[in-house]
Amino acid sequence: MKRGHLRQRHTRHCPRSASGGWEPHRCRGTWEFTVDLGRAATGERRQLTKAGFATKRDAVQALQRCLDEMQGGVEVETRITTGTYFEEWLASKRSLRPSTLKSYREHIRLYLKPLLGHVPLRELRPRQIDLMLGDLARPRAKNSLSSATVRRIHSTLRVALNDAVRRRLISHNPAQYIDLPVERRQPPTVWTPEQVASFLSSVRKDRLYALYHLVVVTGLRRGELCALSWDDVQLDRRYVRVNRAAVELGGRIHVGPPKTRSGVRTVPLDGLTIEVLRAHRLRQEAERQAWGNAYREEGLVFTQENGAMLRPEGVSRRFRNATRRADLPLIRFHDLRHTSASIALAAGVAMKVVSERLGHSTIGITADLYTHVVPAVARDAAEAIAAVLRPVPSTSTSESWRDVGAEAPKDHLDKLNQEGS
């Protein structure tokens, strides 16, 4: 059964033949197609008509695309706009991390909906996305978006349209065909080991000294430190279990799983760090007794004086003030994590081990972040390999021929020839 047919839309200006009929080969009227969608539950016949094609060829191609989409189960009759779809999509995202959902909302509200929201979802094409991203990346009078921000906006769009494909609203994702500019990642700002030692010495009497020490030796994220529970710190077994993270959004603190699946991890502890944490627990116990019944017992390792959870932004602010007092180069609190990784790699710790301690989803992320350290590590590795392969000079005259570049003694070669014959 034929499911679609074409028709040219004639007007009174279209030429007619002598017999009064239309002359399609001379007519400039637009083309349309109609597709039979079957019958509704009420028995009513359902059809889809699309018009406005300049040529018959355009109409044929559009009809074929429509039939192919129907064959794949796509809801071809939907008339939802991209903007409406974005709103419905956001409302369906109930299991996302609060920070991820906040990022999606901002990208859609500020960029995607204003620039693409008017386009029918099924008519969204790669060229429109290309133009939008190009406009966002183009330097403007006041604010211009960095390539990293443009890539994140594109990522939000790609994720949203992937869901539209899974829901059979569109047959393919037009955002996957976009060529994005290569993001040239700047190496993170880090402290030298000497600067780290100077900072830790300057904050030794700070009640959060153990927090600073722990991030330097383990590379835990700020939110992971704020949500760390004593139940997850096994001092006798010498490890910390990371399975929660705190995020502050709109003045409220949300606690959930770490940033990625690999963020749930076990990080071994060294002897010095265990001593630091034991001393911190004694200090915390003294604060608990001083506050009495007003103390908020939440079982957290790092807290405010009354036991309440630390605010992540408050930790960063406190770190900045401590850095100024120590007269050290200003870096972000997150850069302590980068500092920890850089020092570990420079010390010869394997990239795989560093990646697991940081909770990166792939070792490639670690290698990409710390490319500034990799050349030095690679040179050290090359020297170590060469040292193993370098021949050891022999003190025996009879075997001195084994040295590189030396010739074997003639009598020894004669002996080998005799044995071979």
Solvent accessible surface area in square Angstrom, and as a share of the most:
residue,aa,sasa,rsa
1,M,203,0.91
2,K,157,0.67
3,R,110,0.40
4,G,6,0.06
5,H,87,0.39
6,L,48,0.24
7,R,126,0.46
8,Q,15,0.06
9,R,109,0.40
10,H,55,0.25
11,T,72,0.42
12,R,209,0.76
13,H,137,0.61
14,C,13,0.08
15,P,36,0.23
16,R,131,0.48
17,S,43,0.28
18,A,119,0.92
19,S,109,0.70
20,G,35,0.34
21,G,32,0.31
22,W,89,0.31
23,E,27,0.12
24,P,80,0.50
25,H,146,0.65
26,R,129,0.47
27,C,8,0.05
28,R,202,0.74
29,G,10,0.09
30,T,58,0.34
31,W,38,0.13
32,E,13,0.06
33,F,6,0.02
34,T,16,0.09
35,V,0,0.00
36,D,23,0.12
37,L,23,0.11
38,G,31,0.30
39,R,165,0.60
40,A,35,0.27
41,A,118,0.91
42,T,122,0.71
43,G,39,0.38
44,E,121,0.54
45,R,139,0.51
46,R,78,0.29
47,Q,86,0.38
48,L,7,0.03
49,T,62,0.36
50,K,58,0.25
51,A,46,0.36
52,G,54,0.52
53,F,40,0.17
54,A,78,0.60
55,T,66,0.38
56,K,106,0.45
57,R,176,0.64
58,D,59,0.30
59,A,0,0.00
60,V,67,0.39
61,Q,82,0.36
62,A,10,0.08
63,L,21,0.10
64,Q,96,0.43
65,R,124,0.45
66,C,5,0.03
67,L,47,0.24
68,D,83,0.43
69,E,26,0.12
70,M,30,0.13
71,Q,154,0.68
72,G,46,0.44
73,G,43,0.42
74,V,12,0.07
75,E,83,0.37
76,V,4,0.02
77,E,70,0.32
78,T,31,0.18
79,R,184,0.67
80,I,30,0.15
81,T,47,0.28
82,T,0,0.00
83,G,3,0.02
84,T,64,0.37
85,Y,1,0.00
86,F,0,0.00
87,E,80,0.36
88,E,92,0.41
89,W,0,0.00
90,L,9,0.05
91,A,72,0.56
92,S,34,0.22
93,K,48,0.20
94,R,204,0.74
95,S,115,0.74
96,L,57,0.29
97,R,51,0.19
98,P,46,0.29
99,S,39,0.25
100,T,43,0.25
101,L,37,0.19
102,K,88,0.37
103,S,39,0.25
104,Y,30,0.11
105,R,114,0.42
106,E,61,0.27
107,H,19,0.09
108,I,1,0.01
109,R,155,0.56
110,L,86,0.43
111,Y,40,0.15
112,L,0,0.00
113,K,81,0.34
114,P,83,0.52
115,L,68,0.34
116,L,5,0.02
117,G,11,0.10
118,H,136,0.61
119,V,8,0.05
120,P,50,0.32
121,L,3,0.01
122,R,46,0.17
123,E,73,0.33
124,L,4,0.02
125,R,97,0.36
126,P,39,0.24
127,R,169,0.62
128,Q,60,0.27
129,I,0,0.00
130,D,69,0.36
131,L,103,0.51
132,M,10,0.04
133,L,10,0.05
134,G,32,0.31
135,D,57,0.29
136,L,3,0.02
137,A,43,0.33
138,R,136,0.50
139,P,111,0.70
140,R,113,0.41
141,A,111,0.86
142,K,187,0.79
143,N,110,0.56
144,S,63,0.41
145,L,32,0.16
146,S,63,0.40
147,S,44,0.28
148,A,22,0.17
149,T,31,0.18
150,V,3,0.01
151,R,79,0.29
152,R,130,0.48
153,I,0,0.00
154,H,9,0.04
155,S,38,0.25
156,T,3,0.02
157,L,0,0.00
158,R,86,0.31
159,V,46,0.26
160,A,0,0.00
161,L,0,0.00
162,N,51,0.26
163,D,11,0.06
164,A,0,0.00
165,V,39,0.22
166,R,159,0.58
167,R,94,0.34
168,R,117,0.43
169,L,24,0.12
170,I,13,0.07
171,S,49,0.32
172,H,76,0.34
173,N,4,0.02
174,P,5,0.03
175,A,0,0.00
176,Q,101,0.45
177,Y,118,0.45
178,I,17,0.09
179,D,135,0.70
180,L,43,0.21
181,P,73,0.46
182,V,117,0.67
183,E,63,0.28
184,R,196,0.72
185,R,122,0.44
186,Q,141,0.63
187,P,78,0.49
188,P,21,0.13
189,T,80,0.47
190,V,45,0.26
191,W,5,0.02
192,T,64,0.37
193,P,76,0.48
194,E,126,0.56
195,Q,47,0.21
196,V,10,0.06
197,A,62,0.48
198,S,52,0.34
199,F,1,0.00
200,L,22,0.11
201,S,71,0.46
202,S,65,0.42
203,V,7,0.04
204,R,139,0.51
205,K,188,0.79
206,D,23,0.12
207,R,28,0.10
208,L,1,0.01
209,Y,26,0.10
210,A,4,0.03
211,L,1,0.00
212,Y,0,0.00
213,H,9,0.04
214,L,0,0.00
215,V,1,0.00
216,V,17,0.10
217,V,47,0.27
218,T,2,0.01
219,G,0,0.00
220,L,1,0.00
221,R,36,0.13
222,R,72,0.26
223,G,12,0.12
224,E,2,0.01
225,L,1,0.01
226,C,0,0.00
227,A,1,0.01
228,L,7,0.04
229,S,16,0.10
230,W,36,0.13
231,D,119,0.62
232,D,24,0.13
233,V,9,0.05
234,Q,62,0.27
235,L,9,0.05
236,D,125,0.65
237,R,176,0.64
238,R,121,0.44
239,Y,55,0.21
240,V,0,0.00
241,R,93,0.34
242,V,2,0.01
243,N,55,0.28
244,R,83,0.30
245,A,7,0.06
246,A,4,0.03
247,V,27,0.15
248,E,46,0.20
249,L,34,0.17
250,G,83,0.79
251,G,49,0.47
252,R,170,0.62
253,I,51,0.26
254,H,58,0.26
255,V,64,0.37
256,G,26,0.25
257,P,88,0.55
258,P,4,0.03
259,K,128,0.54
260,T,50,0.29
261,R,232,0.85
262,S,42,0.27
263,G,0,0.00
264,V,58,0.33
265,R,16,0.06
266,T,64,0.37
267,V,0,0.00
268,P,79,0.50
269,L,12,0.06
270,D,62,0.32
271,G,28,0.27
272,L,110,0.55
273,T,1,0.00
274,I,12,0.06
275,E,112,0.50
276,V,16,0.09
277,L,1,0.00
278,R,99,0.36
279,A,60,0.46
280,H,11,0.05
281,R,103,0.38
282,L,134,0.67
283,R,95,0.35
284,Q,7,0.03
285,E,67,0.30
286,A,59,0.46
287,E,29,0.13
288,R,66,0.24
289,Q,132,0.59
290,A,87,0.68
291,W,112,0.39
292,G,42,0.40
293,N,163,0.84
294,A,64,0.49
295,Y,23,0.09
296,R,130,0.47
297,E,107,0.48
298,E,77,0.34
299,G,28,0.27
300,L,7,0.03
301,V,0,0.00
302,F,0,0.00
303,T,4,0.02
304,Q,65,0.29
305,E,78,0.35
306,N,37,0.19
307,G,1,0.01
308,A,7,0.05
309,M,29,0.13
310,L,15,0.08
311,R,105,0.38
312,P,3,0.02
313,E,86,0.39
314,G,19,0.18
315,V,4,0.02
316,S,11,0.07
317,R,132,0.48
318,R,81,0.29
319,F,0,0.00
320,R,93,0.34
321,N,64,0.33
322,A,2,0.01
323,T,0,0.00
324,R,137,0.50
325,R,171,0.62
326,A,20,0.16
327,D,128,0.67
328,L,26,0.13
329,P,71,0.45
330,L,99,0.49
331,I,11,0.06
332,R,144,0.53
333,F,7,0.03
334,H,68,0.30
335,D,5,0.03
336,L,0,0.00
337,R,8,0.03
338,H,12,0.05
339,T,0,0.00
340,S,12,0.08
341,A,2,0.02
342,S,10,0.06
343,I,52,0.26
344,A,25,0.20
345,L,3,0.01
346,A,65,0.50
347,A,80,0.62
348,G,59,0.56
349,V,54,0.31
350,A,57,0.44
351,M,43,0.19
352,K,116,0.49
353,V,67,0.38
354,V,3,0.02
355,S,5,0.03
356,E,96,0.43
357,R,56,0.21
358,L,3,0.02
359,G,1,0.01
360,H,20,0.09
361,S,61,0.39
362,T,76,0.44
363,I,81,0.41
364,G,41,0.39
365,I,73,0.37
366,T,0,0.00
367,A,36,0.28
368,D,69,0.36
369,L,28,0.14
370,Y,0,0.00
371,T,75,0.44
372,H,73,0.32
373,V,14,0.08
374,V,53,0.31
375,P,65,0.41
376,A,40,0.31
377,V,44,0.25
378,A,53,0.41
379,R,149,0.54
380,D,90,0.47
381,A,48,0.37
382,A,58,0.45
383,E,113,0.51
384,A,59,0.45
385,I,109,0.55
386,A,40,0.31
387,A,59,0.46
388,V,124,0.71
389,L,133,0.66
390,R,140,0.51
391,P,67,0.42
392,V,128,0.73
393,P,107,0.67
394,S,46,0.29
395,T,148,0.86
396,S,48,0.31
397,T,120,0.70
398,S,80,0.52
399,E,78,0.35
400,S,46,0.30
401,W,59,0.21
402,R,147,0.54
403,D,48,0.25
404,V,123,0.71
405,G,80,0.76
406,A,49,0.38
407,E,157,0.70
408,A,26,0.20
409,P,47,0.30
410,K,155,0.66
411,D,105,0.54
412,H,59,0.26
413,L,81,0.40
414,D,55,0.28
415,K,118,0.50
416,L,89,0.44
417,N,103,0.53
418,Q,131,0.58
419,E,120,0.54
420,G,70,0.68
421,S,127,0.82
